Amino acid sequence: MRHFDLVVIGSGPGGQKAAIQAAKLGKRVCVVEKMQFVGGVAINTGTIPSKALREAVLSLVGARQQNLGEFQSLDRKTRLSRLIESCQRVIRAEIGVVQHHFGSNGIELLRGVASFVQPDTIVVEGEHSVETVGADRVLIGVGTTPSKPDNMSFDADKIITSDELLSLPYLPSAMIIVGGGVIGTEYASMLAALGVRVTLVEGRGRILDFLDAEIGEALQYHLRQAGITLRMGEKVVSIKRVPITDHQRPNNADGGSTDLVEAMLESGKTIRADCLMYCVGRQGATTRLHLENAGLSADDRGRIKVNEDYQTAVPHIYAVGDVIGFPALASTSMEQGRLAAARMYGERVDSTSELFPYGIYAIPEISTVGWTEEKLTAAGIPYEAGIAQYRETARGQLIGDDMGMLKMLIHQESGAVLGVHIIGTSATELIHIGQAVMAFKGTVEYFINAVFNYPTLAECYKVAAFNARNKLRAA
């Protein structure tokens, strides 16, 4: 039996960074991956595929939709295959990057399904072989899978999860998306941009309710403007396939379909479409780990509890990424993996976890860092909001984004920057300027005095800073 200093289960963002950090500390590391390709869900079915699809969509419908007419002249099967070709190129490149990093750092990759035999022993069941390895330390980064309620009959082309979207045989004419979280919202906006009639069903009063309310409301407005029907405060109670009739076909179904998906809502409404995508929650992929053999357990959603050092109840076993729950982002998982590996070997590392940024790659995209207005109000912290509209900047006019907005929240007394919230082009890039200033305890005066390249969207920070200061003076 071979022995390693660290065995990492899962090659997703968290597992990758943990393995590389440990290897750079001179440890003998192996990574176990059950998928055909490295990268975990993030590269194979989640983050990278969805973002690659978004870029393909934006490229297609951008530039005043010059290419959209040609795209719509294709049959619906060819339309989707054209988009997927673009996504696969990006996925292959990312897989190559991860493999290179593993190789250059001397990290061994074992293919197969990992499970605990005992706390320090893991069996890896591959397609053609079985190997047992020992480990001084273990890091679990197995990620999650889409939740699939037992009362729903999922298949490959009508009732699906986000994992199957890029494997659909055709681009639907109409789609029902159940769940207004990050995944549901992102795909809803992409599909709508391609001309799919999307109905988004969400049980809460608004989508992405962790966002600053003004930003969330702006997103809902833009989604409706894009033609998406929002069914808020609604819950799906049943889903079934129903035969399609000839008079329905022109408006409600793809030309090759023989049936529709019908969703019954709790309110009694009935919705029909070519396809339904279920995006309500995800489940930790811990079932096959046999955690009980390691003295561990998962909750009813497959999540593993950890402390501030990402250490489980068994001291030499750690867990990071989506499998430990919120915030379940690729970026945060990477940092968790790095921190866990450093701390398990006594390396001192600093973290600004309170300033982790959030990126929602919808159309339009959103990014946020720090406090929201609602949380500041609840905590009794006096603040002022500075607003900048993209259309107020030359760059906003040049790119034709007249709906983008940057909001900066500052402390009324100290001027400290408390939060930044952006909706519009390059939001996920722009957010890092605010994040950096907040990390160094900067105030609104930095943005007042800073000189930004002209024309850029970064000028929005200066506009928002003046707006906030003017409000404070007026008060």
C-alpha positions as CSV (number, residue, x, y, z in Angstrom):
1,M,0.0,0.0,0.0
2,R,1.4,3.4,-1.0
3,H,1.4,6.2,1.5
4,F,1.0,9.9,1.0
5,D,1.3,13.0,3.2
6,L,-2.0,14.3,1.8
7,V,-4.8,12.6,-0.1
8,V,-7.2,15.0,-1.8
9,I,-10.6,13.6,-2.8
10,G,-11.9,15.7,-5.7
11,S,-10.0,17.8,-8.3
12,G,-12.4,20.8,-8.3
13,P,-11.2,24.3,-7.3
14,G,-10.8,23.6,-3.6
15,G,-9.0,20.3,-4.2
16,Q,-6.7,21.7,-6.8
17,K,-5.5,24.6,-4.6
18,A,-5.1,22.4,-1.5
19,A,-3.0,19.9,-3.5
20,I,-0.8,22.6,-5.0
21,Q,-0.3,24.4,-1.7
22,A,0.7,21.2,0.1
23,A,3.0,20.2,-2.8
24,K,4.8,23.5,-2.6
25,L,5.4,22.8,1.1
26,G,7.3,19.7,0.0
27,K,4.5,17.2,0.8
28,R,3.8,14.0,-1.2
29,V,0.3,14.5,-2.5
30,C,-2.2,12.6,-4.6
31,V,-5.6,13.7,-5.9
32,V,-8.4,11.2,-6.5
33,E,-10.9,12.1,-9.2
34,K,-13.9,10.0,-10.3
35,M,-14.7,11.9,-13.4
36,Q,-13.2,11.3,-16.8
37,F,-11.5,14.6,-16.7
38,V,-9.9,16.7,-13.9
39,G,-11.5,19.9,-12.7
40,G,-14.5,18.5,-10.9
41,V,-18.0,20.0,-11.4
42,A,-16.5,23.5,-11.9
43,I,-14.8,22.6,-15.2
44,N,-16.9,19.7,-16.4
45,T,-20.5,20.7,-15.8
46,G,-20.7,23.8,-13.7
47,T,-18.8,27.1,-13.6
48,I,-16.7,27.0,-16.7
49,P,-19.3,25.4,-19.1
50,S,-22.0,28.0,-18.0
51,K,-19.6,30.9,-18.3
52,A,-18.3,29.6,-21.7
53,L,-22.0,29.4,-22.8
54,R,-22.6,33.0,-21.6
55,E,-19.6,34.3,-23.6
56,A,-20.7,32.4,-26.7
57,V,-24.2,33.9,-26.3
58,L,-22.9,37.5,-25.8
59,S,-20.6,37.1,-28.8
60,L,-23.5,35.9,-30.9
61,V,-26.1,38.5,-29.9
62,G,-23.6,41.4,-29.3
63,A,-22.7,44.1,-31.7
64,R,-26.3,45.2,-32.2
65,Q,-27.2,41.5,-32.8
66,Q,-25.6,41.4,-36.2
67,N,-25.1,37.7,-36.0
68,L,-28.4,36.8,-34.5
69,G,-30.3,36.6,-37.8
70,E,-27.8,34.1,-39.2
71,F,-28.1,32.0,-36.0
72,Q,-31.9,32.0,-36.0
73,S,-31.9,30.7,-39.6
74,L,-30.3,27.5,-38.4
75,D,-32.5,24.6,-37.2
76,R,-32.7,24.3,-33.4
77,K,-30.5,21.3,-33.2
78,T,-27.7,23.0,-35.1
79,R,-28.1,26.2,-33.0
80,L,-27.3,24.4,-29.8
81,S,-24.4,22.4,-31.2
82,R,-22.7,25.6,-32.5
83,L,-22.8,27.0,-29.0
84,I,-21.6,23.8,-27.4
85,E,-18.6,23.6,-29.8
86,S,-17.4,27.0,-28.4
87,C,-17.9,25.8,-24.8
88,Q,-15.9,22.5,-25.3
89,R,-12.9,24.5,-26.6
90,V,-12.8,26.4,-23.3
91,I,-13.4,23.3,-21.2
92,R,-10.5,21.4,-22.9
93,A,-8.2,24.4,-22.3
94,E,-9.0,24.5,-18.6
95,I,-8.5,20.8,-18.2
96,G,-5.1,21.1,-19.8
97,V,-4.2,23.9,-17.4
98,V,-5.1,21.8,-14.3
99,Q,-3.2,18.8,-15.6
100,H,-0.2,20.9,-16.2
101,H,-0.3,22.3,-12.7
102,F,-0.6,18.9,-11.2
103,G,2.3,17.6,-13.3
104,S,4.6,20.6,-12.6
105,N,4.1,20.3,-8.9
106,G,4.6,16.5,-8.7
107,I,1.0,15.7,-7.7
108,E,-0.1,12.2,-8.6
109,L,-3.6,11.8,-10.0
110,L,-5.6,8.6,-9.2
111,R,-8.7,7.9,-11.3
112,G,-11.6,6.3,-9.6
113,V,-14.2,6.6,-6.8
114,A,-12.7,7.2,-3.3
115,S,-14.1,5.8,-0.1
116,F,-12.8,5.4,3.4
117,V,-11.8,2.0,4.8
118,Q,-10.7,3.7,8.0
119,P,-9.8,7.3,9.0
120,D,-6.3,7.1,7.4
121,T,-6.9,4.6,4.6
122,I,-8.8,5.1,1.4
123,V,-9.7,2.7,-1.4
124,V,-9.8,4.0,-5.0
125,E,-12.0,2.0,-7.3
126,G,-11.1,2.7,-10.9
127,E,-12.6,1.4,-14.1
128,H,-10.0,-1.4,-14.4
129,S,-8.3,-1.5,-11.1
130,V,-8.6,-1.0,-7.3
131,E,-5.9,0.6,-5.2
132,T,-5.7,1.3,-1.4
133,V,-3.7,4.2,-0.2
134,G,-2.7,5.5,3.2
135,A,-2.7,9.1,4.2
136,D,-1.4,11.2,7.1
137,R,-4.0,13.8,6.2
138,V,-7.1,13.8,4.0
139,L,-8.9,16.7,2.4
140,I,-12.4,16.2,1.1
141,G,-13.4,18.4,-1.8
142,V,-16.1,16.3,-3.6
143,G,-18.4,19.2,-4.4
144,T,-22.2,18.8,-5.0
145,T,-24.7,17.4,-7.4
146,P,-28.1,18.9,-8.4
147,S,-30.9,17.9,-6.1
148,K,-33.5,15.6,-7.6
149,P,-36.8,15.2,-5.7
150,D,-38.0,11.6,-5.6
151,N,-41.4,12.6,-7.0
152,M,-39.9,13.9,-10.3
153,S,-39.0,11.7,-13.2
154,F,-35.8,13.2,-14.6
155,D,-34.6,12.3,-18.1
156,A,-32.1,13.5,-20.8
157,D,-34.2,15.9,-22.8
158,K,-37.5,17.0,-21.1
159,I,-37.1,17.2,-17.3
160,I,-33.5,18.0,-16.6
161,T,-31.0,19.6,-14.2
162,S,-28.3,22.1,-15.1
163,D,-25.9,19.1,-15.6
164,E,-27.8,18.0,-18.7
165,L,-28.5,21.4,-20.3
166,L,-25.4,21.3,-22.6
167,S,-26.3,17.8,-23.6
168,L,-29.8,18.6,-24.9
169,P,-30.3,17.4,-28.5
170,Y,-31.9,20.8,-29.5
171,L,-32.4,24.4,-28.3
172,P,-35.9,24.5,-26.8
173,S,-38.5,27.1,-28.0
174,A,-39.8,27.4,-24.5
175,M,-38.4,26.4,-21.1
176,I,-39.5,26.3,-17.5
177,I,-36.8,26.9,-14.9
178,V,-37.7,26.0,-11.4
179,G,-35.5,27.9,-8.9
180,G,-34.4,31.6,-9.0
181,G,-31.0,31.0,-7.4
182,V,-27.7,31.8,-9.1
183,I,-27.8,28.8,-11.5
184,G,-31.4,29.3,-12.5
185,T,-31.0,33.0,-13.0
186,E,-27.9,32.8,-15.0
187,Y,-29.3,30.1,-17.4
188,A,-32.6,31.9,-17.7
189,S,-30.9,35.1,-18.9
190,M,-28.7,33.3,-21.4
191,L,-31.6,31.3,-22.9
192,A,-33.8,34.3,-23.2
193,A,-31.0,36.1,-25.1
194,L,-31.1,33.2,-27.6
195,G,-34.8,33.7,-28.1
196,V,-36.1,30.9,-25.8
197,R,-39.3,31.8,-24.0
198,V,-38.4,31.3,-20.4
199,T,-40.7,31.1,-17.4
200,L,-38.8,31.3,-14.1
201,V,-40.6,29.9,-11.0
202,E,-39.3,31.0,-7.6
203,G,-40.8,30.2,-4.2
204,R,-39.4,33.4,-2.5
205,G,-40.6,37.0,-3.0
206,R,-37.6,37.9,-5.2
207,I,-34.7,36.1,-6.8
208,L,-31.3,36.1,-5.3
209,D,-32.5,37.6,-2.0
210,F,-29.0,37.7,-0.6
211,L,-28.2,40.6,-2.9
212,D,-28.7,44.3,-2.1
213,A,-32.4,44.8,-2.6
214,E,-31.9,47.7,-5.2
215,I,-29.6,45.5,-7.3
216,G,-31.9,42.5,-7.0
217,E,-34.9,44.6,-8.1
218,A,-32.9,46.0,-11.0
219,L,-32.0,42.5,-12.1
220,Q,-35.7,41.4,-12.0
221,Y,-36.6,44.4,-14.2
222,H,-34.0,43.6,-16.8
223,L,-35.0,39.9,-16.9
224,R,-38.6,40.9,-17.5
225,Q,-37.4,43.3,-20.2
226,A,-35.6,40.4,-21.8
227,G,-38.9,38.6,-22.1
228,I,-38.6,36.2,-19.1
229,T,-41.8,35.5,-17.2
230,L,-41.2,35.6,-13.5
231,R,-43.5,33.6,-11.3
232,M,-42.5,34.8,-7.8
233,G,-43.9,33.3,-4.6
234,E,-44.9,30.2,-6.5
235,K,-44.0,26.5,-5.8
236,V,-44.2,23.6,-8.3
237,V,-46.2,20.7,-6.8
238,S,-46.1,18.3,-9.8
239,I,-44.4,17.8,-13.1
240,K,-45.3,15.5,-16.0
241,R,-45.0,15.0,-19.7
242,V,-48.1,15.5,-21.8
243,P,-48.8,14.8,-25.5
244,I,-48.5,17.8,-27.8
245,T,-51.4,18.7,-30.2
246,D,-50.9,20.1,-33.7
247,H,-52.4,23.5,-32.9
248,Q,-49.9,23.9,-30.0
249,R,-46.8,23.1,-32.1
250,P,-46.1,26.6,-33.7
251,N,-46.1,28.5,-30.4
252,N,-45.2,26.1,-27.7
253,A,-42.9,23.4,-28.9
254,D,-39.9,22.5,-31.0
255,G,-40.8,21.1,-34.4
256,G,-39.5,17.7,-33.6
257,S,-41.2,17.3,-30.2
258,T,-44.0,14.8,-29.6
259,D,-44.8,15.9,-26.0
260,L,-44.5,18.9,-23.6
261,V,-43.6,19.2,-20.0
262,E,-46.5,20.4,-17.7
263,A,-45.8,22.0,-14.3
264,M,-48.6,22.4,-11.8
265,L,-48.1,25.3,-9.4
266,E,-49.3,25.4,-5.8
267,S,-51.6,28.3,-6.8
268,G,-53.4,26.1,-9.3
269,K,-51.7,27.6,-12.4
270,T,-50.5,25.2,-15.1
271,I,-47.4,26.0,-17.3
272,R,-46.3,24.1,-20.3
273,A,-43.0,24.2,-22.3
274,D,-40.6,22.0,-24.4
275,C,-38.3,21.4,-21.4
276,L,-38.1,22.0,-17.6
277,M,-34.9,22.5,-15.8
278,Y,-34.9,22.0,-12.0
279,C,-32.5,24.2,-10.1
280,V,-33.6,24.1,-6.5
281,G,-30.7,23.2,-4.2
282,R,-27.7,21.0,-4.5
283,Q,-26.6,17.9,-2.6
284,G,-23.1,17.2,-1.2
285,A,-21.6,14.3,-3.2
286,T,-20.7,12.3,0.0
287,T,-22.8,9.2,-0.4
288,R,-20.0,7.0,-1.8
289,L,-17.3,8.2,0.6
290,H,-18.5,5.8,3.5
291,L,-17.8,8.6,5.9
292,E,-18.9,6.4,8.8
293,N,-15.6,4.4,8.4
294,A,-13.7,7.6,9.1
295,G,-15.8,8.5,12.1
296,L,-17.6,11.3,10.2
297,S,-21.2,12.0,9.1
298,A,-22.9,14.4,6.7
299,D,-26.2,16.3,7.2
300,D,-29.4,15.6,5.3
301,R,-28.0,17.7,2.4
302,G,-24.7,15.8,2.3
303,R,-22.7,18.6,3.8
304,I,-19.8,18.2,6.2
305,K,-19.3,20.4,9.2
306,V,-15.9,22.1,9.6
307,N,-14.3,24.6,12.0
308,E,-12.6,27.9,11.0
309,D,-9.5,26.0,9.8
310,Y,-11.7,23.7,7.6
311,Q,-11.0,20.8,10.0
312,T,-13.7,18.2,10.5
313,A,-14.6,16.4,13.7
314,V,-11.7,14.0,12.9
315,P,-8.5,16.2,13.3
316,H,-6.5,14.9,10.4
317,I,-9.4,15.1,7.9
318,Y,-10.4,18.5,6.3
319,A,-13.1,19.6,3.9
320,V,-13.5,22.6,1.6
321,G,-15.7,23.9,-1.2
322,D,-19.4,23.3,-1.9
323,V,-19.5,20.2,0.3
324,I,-19.2,22.4,3.4
325,G,-22.0,24.7,2.2
326,F,-22.3,28.5,1.8
327,P,-21.0,30.4,-0.1
328,A,-20.3,27.5,-2.5
329,L,-18.5,29.6,-5.2
330,A,-15.5,28.4,-7.2
331,S,-13.5,31.4,-6.1
332,T,-14.1,30.9,-2.4
333,S,-13.5,27.1,-2.7
334,M,-10.0,27.9,-4.2
335,E,-9.2,30.1,-1.2
336,Q,-10.6,27.5,1.3
337,G,-8.4,24.8,-0.3
338,R,-5.2,27.0,0.0
339,L,-6.0,28.0,3.6
340,A,-6.8,24.4,4.7
341,A,-3.6,23.0,3.2
342,A,-1.4,25.8,4.8
343,R,-3.0,25.6,8.2
344,M,-2.9,21.8,8.4
345,Y,0.9,22.1,8.1
346,G,1.3,25.0,10.5
347,E,1.8,27.7,7.9
348,R,0.6,31.1,8.9
349,V,-1.7,32.6,6.3
350,D,-4.1,35.5,6.5
351,S,-7.6,35.6,5.0
352,T,-10.1,38.3,4.4
353,S,-13.1,36.0,4.3
354,E,-15.5,38.9,5.1
355,L,-14.5,40.4,1.8
356,F,-15.1,37.5,-0.5
357,P,-16.7,38.9,-3.6
358,Y,-19.8,37.3,-5.2
359,G,-20.2,37.1,-9.0
360,I,-23.5,36.3,-10.7
361,Y,-22.9,35.8,-14.4
362,A,-26.4,36.6,-15.6
363,I,-27.1,39.0,-18.4
364,P,-26.5,41.6,-17.1
365,E,-23.8,40.4,-14.7
366,I,-23.8,41.3,-11.0
367,S,-21.0,41.4,-8.4
368,T,-21.0,42.5,-4.8
369,V,-18.7,42.7,-1.8
370,G,-19.2,43.8,1.8
371,W,-22.4,45.0,3.5
372,T,-25.8,45.5,1.9
373,E,-28.1,48.3,2.8
374,E,-30.5,45.9,4.5
375,K,-27.8,44.5,6.8
376,L,-26.4,47.9,7.7
377,T,-29.9,49.1,8.6
378,A,-30.5,46.0,10.7
379,A,-27.2,46.5,12.5
380,G,-27.8,50.2,13.2
381,I,-24.8,51.4,11.3
382,P,-25.2,54.9,9.8
383,Y,-24.4,55.0,6.1
384,E,-24.9,56.8,2.9
385,A,-25.2,55.4,-0.6
386,G,-23.3,56.8,-3.6
387,I,-24.8,55.9,-7.0
388,A,-23.2,56.0,-10.5
389,Q,-25.0,55.1,-13.6
390,Y,-22.9,53.7,-16.5
391,R,-24.5,56.1,-18.9
392,E,-22.8,58.9,-16.9
393,T,-19.4,57.8,-18.1
394,A,-18.0,58.0,-21.6
395,R,-17.1,54.3,-21.5
396,G,-20.7,53.4,-20.7
397,Q,-21.8,55.4,-23.8
398,L,-19.1,53.8,-26.0
399,I,-20.2,50.2,-25.1
400,G,-23.9,51.0,-25.2
401,D,-24.6,49.9,-21.7
402,D,-27.2,52.4,-20.5
403,M,-28.6,50.3,-17.6
404,G,-25.4,49.5,-15.6
405,M,-25.1,50.9,-12.1
406,L,-22.5,51.0,-9.4
407,K,-23.5,51.6,-5.8
408,M,-21.0,52.3,-3.0
409,L,-22.0,52.3,0.7
410,I,-19.9,54.5,3.0
411,H,-20.0,55.1,6.8
412,Q,-21.6,58.5,7.5
413,E,-19.0,59.5,10.1
414,S,-15.7,57.9,9.1
415,G,-16.2,57.7,5.3
416,A,-15.1,54.1,5.3
417,V,-16.2,52.0,2.3
418,L,-18.6,49.4,3.7
419,G,-19.9,47.7,0.5
420,V,-19.9,47.9,-3.3
421,H,-22.7,46.5,-5.5
422,I,-22.5,46.5,-9.3
423,I,-24.9,45.5,-12.1
424,G,-23.8,45.8,-15.7
425,T,-20.9,45.1,-18.1
426,S,-17.7,43.9,-16.4
427,A,-19.3,44.0,-12.9
428,T,-17.3,40.9,-11.8
429,E,-14.0,42.7,-12.9
430,L,-14.8,46.1,-11.5
431,I,-15.7,44.8,-8.0
432,H,-12.1,44.1,-7.2
433,I,-11.2,47.8,-7.1
434,G,-13.7,48.3,-4.3
435,Q,-12.6,45.0,-2.6
436,A,-9.0,46.2,-2.5
437,V,-9.8,49.6,-1.0
438,M,-12.0,47.9,1.6
439,A,-9.2,45.4,2.5
440,F,-6.8,48.3,3.1
441,K,-9.4,50.2,5.2
442,G,-9.8,52.9,2.6
443,T,-12.3,55.7,2.7
444,V,-14.5,57.5,0.1
445,E,-11.7,60.1,-0.2
446,Y,-9.5,57.6,-2.0
447,F,-12.0,57.6,-4.9
448,I,-12.5,61.4,-4.7
449,N,-8.8,61.9,-5.2
450,A,-7.9,59.0,-7.5
451,V,-7.3,59.5,-11.2
452,F,-8.8,56.7,-13.4
453,N,-8.1,56.0,-17.0
454,Y,-10.4,57.8,-19.4
455,P,-12.7,56.4,-20.7
456,T,-13.2,53.5,-18.4
457,L,-16.1,52.0,-16.4
458,A,-13.8,52.4,-13.3
459,E,-14.7,56.1,-13.4
460,C,-18.0,55.0,-11.9
461,Y,-16.2,54.7,-8.5
462,K,-15.4,58.4,-8.7
463,V,-18.9,59.4,-9.7
464,A,-20.4,57.3,-6.9
465,A,-18.0,58.8,-4.4
466,F,-18.9,62.4,-5.3
467,N,-22.6,61.4,-5.2
468,A,-22.2,60.0,-1.7
469,R,-20.2,63.0,-0.5
470,N,-22.8,65.5,-1.9
471,K,-25.5,63.7,-0.1
472,L,-23.6,63.9,3.2
473,R,-23.0,67.6,2.7
474,A,-26.7,68.2,2.0
475,A,-27.6,66.3,5.1
